[in-house]
Amino acid sequence: MDKIKIIFLVTIVALFAISCSKEANIVTPTTEDTPSQNNVFSEFYTTSNSGLLDNIINDIDYSINIVKIATANGYTTFDGANWNTLTTYNSSLPSNKVNCIKTSGTTTWIGTDNGLVSYDGVSMVIYNMSNSPLPLNKIRSLEIDYLNNLWIGTFSGGGLSKFDGINWTVYTPGNSNLPNNSVATITKDSSGDIWIATANGISMFDGLNFINYSTSNSPLPNSNVYSIAIDNNDVKWIGSNGGLTRFDNINWQTYNMQNSGLPLNLIRTIALESSTNIWVGMAGQGIVNFNYTTNTWSHYNSNNSNLQNNYINQITIAPNNKKWLSTENGIAIK
């Protein structure tokens, strides 16, 4: 009888252990585990269904119904029906790796890995280190100010340049207070001041002086800054390796993985639909839409939507309010 009781007790303990083991393996669903939303992104363009020559998209400029696309294998335009690509083989383009595009009137400025291009739709004028004061041939960012000056940011080594069509002015840490030679983004505020995202924080240039903000003298969470977007209230939205930071010229507020719905701190691009509706592209987690008024976050990646790639290089908002995403695997449109 005692033996039977012992066997019974052992059986009960074993069943209890199995039950506990199953409960320990239960995983609480995350955003990425939710069912796919197959209608989030309405259109996709890759090398398999369009005239794109490469799926790595670095930048998109939407200008009067013409989409201008910077790819790792040429400069491409799309008018809604026709695709045209210029490369080193069929044009004067100095490099097939196109990093950025900026339109100014009838001129399209194209930043490549081997110089700057001025393109009027017919012919190209090439600026490089051998025929101009351009300090580095590897162009990373472009901006046009209110006086129609072109501002040029380079990868590490070249710093910041201004070109008025005739004269060049080059700013580096060696001849100015520019904090770093690697310039990821250039943008202007309503006063015409130039804001620069660098590998050592951000800088505001008023034409005479650089005012710098880094982790050493401000609440900026990380000095590797990739994007600055400025809203209609002159609030700066800053994307860095430390998350999304809001700076209203007095107060700083950073949103990151620990204190918000931001799924990844590695911010690469910011696009403003309005002063309170912010779109953020990340290096590895797709995009988020942040509503500043309601403090709500909507996250879309390849696990919970039909987004084809989670590495977002640029978000461009078209005049019809569609969001064109430059990804590492083609273009996605929302």
Summary of the structure (lengths in Angstrom):
residues: 334
radius of gyration: 24.5
end to end distance: 72.5
largest distance: 104.7
contacts: 1104
relative contact order: 0.12
helix: 8%
strand: 44%
